[in-house]
Amino acid sequence: MSDLPKRVEFHEEGPREGFQIEPRTYPLADRVALVEALAETGLKAIQVASFVSPKHVPQMADSEALFAAIRRRPGVRYEGLWLNEQGFRRAQATPGVDLVGKIALYASDAFAQRNNGCSAAEMRERVTRWLDLYAEADVAVEYALVMTAFGCNYEGEIAPQRAVDELVWAYRTCRERGVVLPKLYLADTMGWANPQAIRRLVGMLRDALPEPRIGLHLHDTRGLGPANVLAALEMGVELFDSSVGGLGGCPFAGHGDAKGAGNICTEDMAFLCHEMGIETGVDLERLIEAARLAERLIGRPLGGRIMHAGSLARYRGRPLARAV
């Protein structure tokens, strides 16, 4: 039986994941323009940039300047990403960054080494320090996320229980310190998920921890993104990370062709929800325009469908065609 949510929240990551994976850097003014366009769509949270090593990710070297240039819209969170304490300190010192406490874990040792320079077990050990840092900075811990929850290009198949165990450990560790995690995210970092795997893993996590809201970070790497979103919706999932125009992907994922590594497309998935009667709080037409802007700025065709076909809004209200 399906259990569709009445409302879905999209956490927009295009400005960070999108520009981060591109092989060249883009002008600051272009990236500011995209963030500001997205803020006009009704999206409530936009991941603007990452505070990571300029040596390894030169596309994000000017994150402080980017935040300084944005004209902020009331009611919108402008977030940053960090992977270590140095990155967190940079974000903390940058005016305009809405700090959101998170715990990142791995279901794959191989990817943990490539992305964070540690094993999955060592990443657990760092959680205590992260909780201390967030407490000292008065930053609420909002969610825990486990990467490579569905599979890993370096390690292969990932047992579903492995991903669940990471989040159960995070939830219990936080609770022991008086912190109740309101959200838990499963991340399909490498694009291995399929609808059956989505249903299985979401169900296992919900059985293990029924209280937190479950979210998904999905990539459309191999074309199953929309099918995976539908399966998640039918399981009652209401939180999704997504990227305008289908931008994004992890630069350390080891894909054969980075053009196939995009995240699920925000406007396409919003369209899917609207057609199914699920509220999103976003203005689809404005979101489509933001996607077209992203395509012009990137300078190549993007993977989104609705931005090219248009929504059905201009066709609504026409007389019903007669059957022949």
C-alpha positions as CSV (number, residue, x, y, z in Angstrom):
1,M,0.0,0.0,0.0
2,S,1.3,3.5,-0.8
3,D,1.4,6.2,1.7
4,L,1.9,9.4,-0.2
5,P,2.9,12.4,1.9
6,K,0.7,15.5,1.6
7,R,3.8,17.8,1.3
8,V,7.4,17.4,0.2
9,E,10.4,19.5,1.0
10,F,13.2,19.9,-1.5
11,H,16.7,20.9,-0.2
12,E,18.3,22.6,-3.2
13,E,22.0,21.7,-3.7
14,G,22.6,22.8,-7.3
15,P,24.8,25.9,-6.6
16,R,27.2,23.8,-4.6
17,E,27.0,20.3,-6.1
18,G,26.5,21.6,-9.6
19,F,29.4,24.1,-9.9
20,Q,31.6,21.9,-7.8
21,I,31.7,19.0,-10.2
22,E,32.2,21.1,-13.3
23,P,35.8,21.0,-14.7
24,R,36.2,24.8,-14.8
25,T,35.4,27.6,-12.4
26,Y,32.5,30.0,-13.1
27,P,32.3,33.8,-12.5
28,L,31.1,34.8,-9.1
29,A,28.3,36.9,-10.5
30,D,26.9,34.0,-12.4
31,R,26.7,31.8,-9.3
32,V,25.2,34.7,-7.3
33,A,22.5,35.1,-10.0
34,L,21.5,31.4,-9.8
35,V,21.3,31.4,-6.1
36,E,19.1,34.5,-6.1
37,A,16.9,33.1,-8.8
38,L,16.4,29.9,-6.8
39,A,15.5,32.0,-3.7
40,E,12.6,33.5,-5.7
41,T,11.0,30.1,-6.4
42,G,9.7,29.3,-2.9
43,L,12.5,26.9,-2.0
44,K,13.3,27.3,1.7
45,A,16.9,25.9,1.8
46,I,19.7,26.4,-0.7
47,Q,23.2,24.9,-0.3
48,V,25.2,27.7,-1.8
49,A,28.9,26.5,-1.6
50,S,31.3,24.2,0.2
51,F,34.1,25.1,2.6
52,V,36.7,22.6,1.4
53,S,40.3,22.5,0.3
54,P,40.8,24.9,-2.6
55,K,43.6,22.6,-3.8
56,H,41.2,19.7,-4.3
57,V,38.1,21.7,-5.2
58,P,39.2,25.0,-6.7
59,Q,35.7,25.7,-8.0
60,M,34.7,26.5,-4.3
61,A,37.8,28.6,-3.4
62,D,35.8,31.8,-3.2
63,S,32.9,30.6,-1.0
64,E,33.3,33.5,1.4
65,A,33.0,36.1,-1.4
66,L,30.0,34.3,-2.8
67,F,28.1,34.5,0.5
68,A,29.0,38.2,0.8
69,A,27.6,39.0,-2.7
70,I,24.2,37.3,-2.3
71,R,21.2,39.5,-1.7
72,R,19.4,37.4,0.9
73,R,15.6,36.8,0.7
74,P,13.8,36.5,4.1
75,G,12.6,33.0,4.9
76,V,15.4,31.3,2.9
77,R,18.3,29.4,4.5
78,Y,21.6,29.9,2.7
79,E,23.7,26.9,3.8
80,G,27.3,25.7,3.3
81,L,29.0,22.3,3.3
82,W,32.1,21.3,5.3
83,L,33.9,18.0,5.7
84,N,36.3,18.8,8.6
85,E,36.8,21.2,11.4
86,Q,38.8,23.7,9.3
87,G,35.9,23.9,6.9
88,F,33.4,24.4,9.7
89,R,35.5,27.2,11.2
90,R,35.6,28.9,7.8
91,A,31.8,28.6,7.5
92,Q,31.3,29.8,11.0
93,A,33.5,32.9,10.3
94,T,31.6,33.8,7.1
95,P,28.7,36.2,7.5
96,G,25.5,35.1,5.8
97,V,26.0,31.3,6.3
98,D,23.1,29.6,8.0
99,L,24.9,26.9,10.0
100,V,23.1,23.6,10.1
101,G,24.6,20.9,12.3
102,K,25.0,17.5,10.6
103,I,26.7,14.2,11.1
104,A,28.2,12.5,8.0
105,L,28.9,8.8,8.1
106,Y,29.9,6.2,5.5
107,A,28.7,2.7,4.6
108,S,31.8,2.3,2.5
109,D,35.4,2.3,3.8
110,A,36.8,2.8,0.4
111,F,34.8,6.0,-0.3
112,A,35.4,7.3,3.2
113,Q,39.1,7.2,2.4
114,R,38.7,9.1,-0.8
115,N,36.2,11.6,0.4
116,N,37.4,12.2,4.0
117,G,40.8,10.5,4.3
118,C,39.6,8.1,7.0
119,S,37.8,4.8,7.4
120,A,34.1,4.5,8.2
121,A,35.0,3.5,11.8
122,E,37.3,6.5,12.1
123,M,34.5,8.8,10.9
124,R,32.4,7.5,13.8
125,E,35.2,8.5,16.2
126,R,35.0,12.0,14.9
127,V,31.3,12.4,15.7
128,T,32.0,13.1,19.4
129,R,34.2,16.0,18.3
130,W,31.6,17.3,16.0
131,L,29.0,17.2,18.7
132,D,31.3,19.2,20.9
133,L,31.9,21.7,18.2
134,Y,28.3,22.2,17.5
135,A,27.5,22.6,21.2
136,E,30.3,25.2,21.6
137,A,29.0,27.1,18.6
138,D,25.3,26.8,19.7
139,V,24.5,25.1,16.4
140,A,21.6,22.7,16.5
141,V,22.3,19.2,15.1
142,E,19.6,18.7,12.5
143,Y,20.4,15.4,10.7
144,A,22.7,12.5,10.2
145,L,23.5,11.2,6.8
146,V,25.1,8.0,5.6
147,M,26.9,8.1,2.2
148,T,27.1,5.2,-0.2
149,A,24.0,3.7,1.4
150,F,23.0,1.7,-1.7
151,G,26.4,0.8,-3.2
152,C,29.9,2.0,-4.0
153,N,31.9,2.2,-7.2
154,Y,35.0,1.3,-5.2
155,E,33.7,-1.3,-2.8
156,G,30.8,-2.8,-4.7
157,E,27.5,-4.0,-3.1
158,I,26.7,-2.5,0.3
159,A,24.6,-4.6,2.7
160,P,21.5,-2.6,3.6
161,Q,22.0,-3.3,7.3
162,R,25.4,-1.6,7.2
163,A,23.8,1.7,6.3
164,V,21.0,1.3,8.8
165,D,23.5,0.4,11.6
166,E,25.4,3.7,10.9
167,L,22.3,5.8,11.4
168,V,21.1,3.8,14.4
169,W,24.6,4.4,16.0
170,A,24.4,8.1,15.2
171,Y,20.9,8.4,16.6
172,R,21.8,6.6,19.8
173,T,25.1,8.4,20.3
174,C,23.3,11.8,20.0
175,R,20.5,10.7,22.3
176,E,23.1,9.8,25.0
177,R,24.2,13.4,24.9
178,G,20.7,14.8,25.1
179,V,20.5,15.5,21.4
180,V,17.5,14.1,19.5
181,L,18.1,13.9,15.8
182,P,14.9,15.0,13.9
183,K,16.1,13.7,10.5
184,L,18.0,10.8,9.0
185,Y,19.2,10.8,5.4
186,L,20.2,7.9,3.2
187,A,22.5,9.0,0.4
188,D,22.8,7.2,-2.9
189,T,26.2,8.8,-3.6
190,M,27.2,6.6,-6.5
191,G,23.8,6.1,-8.2
192,W,23.3,2.5,-7.3
193,A,19.8,2.7,-5.9
194,N,16.7,1.2,-7.6
195,P,13.0,1.3,-6.5
196,Q,13.2,-2.1,-4.8
197,A,16.3,-1.1,-2.8
198,I,14.7,2.2,-1.9
199,R,11.6,0.5,-0.4
200,R,13.8,-2.1,1.4
201,L,16.2,0.4,3.0
202,V,13.6,3.0,3.9
203,G,11.5,0.3,5.5
204,M,14.4,-1.2,7.4
205,L,15.4,2.3,8.7
206,R,11.8,3.1,9.7
207,D,11.5,-0.2,11.6
208,A,14.7,0.5,13.4
209,L,14.0,4.2,14.2
210,P,10.3,5.1,13.8
211,E,10.6,8.6,15.3
212,P,12.9,10.6,13.0
213,R,11.9,11.9,9.6
214,I,13.6,10.0,6.7
215,G,15.2,11.9,3.9
216,L,17.0,10.8,0.7
217,H,19.9,12.2,-1.2
218,L,19.5,10.7,-4.7
219,H,21.6,10.8,-7.8
220,D,20.2,10.2,-11.3
221,T,23.4,8.8,-12.5
222,R,21.9,5.8,-14.3
223,G,18.5,7.2,-15.1
224,L,16.6,5.7,-12.1
225,G,16.3,8.9,-10.1
226,P,12.6,9.6,-10.9
227,A,11.6,6.0,-10.3
228,N,13.5,6.0,-7.0
229,V,11.7,9.2,-5.9
230,L,8.3,7.7,-6.8
231,A,9.2,4.6,-4.7
232,A,10.2,6.8,-1.8
233,L,7.0,8.9,-2.1
234,E,5.0,5.7,-1.9
235,M,6.8,4.9,1.3
236,G,5.9,8.3,2.7
237,V,9.3,10.0,2.4
238,E,8.9,13.7,2.4
239,L,12.5,15.1,2.4
240,F,14.7,15.1,-0.7
241,D,18.0,16.7,-1.7
242,S,17.9,17.8,-5.3
243,S,19.6,20.1,-7.8
244,V,18.2,22.5,-10.3
245,G,18.6,21.2,-13.9
246,G,19.9,17.9,-12.6
247,L,23.3,19.5,-11.8
248,G,25.7,17.9,-9.5
249,G,27.3,14.6,-8.5
250,C,30.3,13.8,-6.3
251,P,33.7,14.7,-7.9
252,F,35.3,11.7,-6.0
253,A,32.7,9.1,-7.0
254,G,34.9,7.6,-9.8
255,H,32.2,7.7,-12.5
256,G,33.3,6.9,-16.1
257,D,31.7,10.1,-17.3
258,A,30.9,13.0,-14.9
259,K,28.1,14.1,-17.3
260,G,26.1,11.2,-16.0
261,A,26.6,11.9,-12.4
262,G,23.8,14.5,-11.7
263,N,21.5,14.7,-8.8
264,I,17.7,14.3,-9.1
265,C,16.4,17.3,-10.9
266,T,14.5,19.7,-8.6
267,E,12.0,21.1,-11.1
268,D,11.3,17.7,-12.6
269,M,10.6,16.1,-9.2
270,A,8.5,19.1,-8.2
271,F,6.5,18.6,-11.3
272,L,6.0,14.9,-10.4
273,C,4.8,15.9,-7.0
274,H,2.4,18.5,-8.3
275,E,0.9,16.1,-10.8
276,M,0.3,13.6,-8.0
277,G,-1.4,16.3,-5.8
278,I,1.6,16.6,-3.4
279,E,2.4,20.2,-2.2
280,T,6.0,21.4,-2.5
281,G,5.7,25.2,-1.7
282,V,7.6,26.0,-4.9
283,D,6.5,28.0,-7.9
284,L,7.2,25.6,-10.7
285,E,7.3,28.2,-13.5
286,R,9.9,30.2,-11.6
287,L,11.9,27.1,-10.9
288,I,11.9,26.2,-14.6
289,E,13.3,29.7,-15.4
290,A,16.0,29.1,-12.8
291,A,16.9,25.9,-14.5
292,R,17.1,27.6,-17.9
293,L,19.4,30.2,-16.3
294,A,21.6,27.4,-14.9
295,E,21.8,25.8,-18.4
296,R,22.9,29.2,-19.9
297,L,25.5,29.7,-17.2
298,I,26.9,26.2,-17.5
299,G,27.0,26.5,-21.3
300,R,25.8,23.1,-22.2
301,P,22.4,21.2,-22.3
302,L,21.4,20.0,-18.8
303,G,19.5,16.8,-18.0
304,G,16.3,18.3,-16.8
305,R,13.2,17.5,-18.8
306,I,10.6,20.1,-17.8
307,M,12.9,23.0,-18.5
308,H,12.9,22.0,-22.2
309,A,9.3,20.7,-22.6
310,G,7.6,23.2,-20.3
311,S,5.0,22.4,-17.7
312,L,1.4,21.6,-18.4
313,A,0.2,24.9,-17.1
314,R,-0.5,26.5,-20.5
315,Y,-2.6,23.5,-21.5
316,R,-4.8,23.4,-18.5
317,G,-8.4,24.4,-18.9
318,R,-8.7,23.4,-22.6
319,P,-11.8,21.5,-23.6
320,L,-11.4,17.7,-23.2
321,A,-10.6,16.0,-26.5
322,R,-13.4,13.8,-27.8
323,A,-12.6,10.1,-28.2
324,V,-12.4,8.8,-31.7
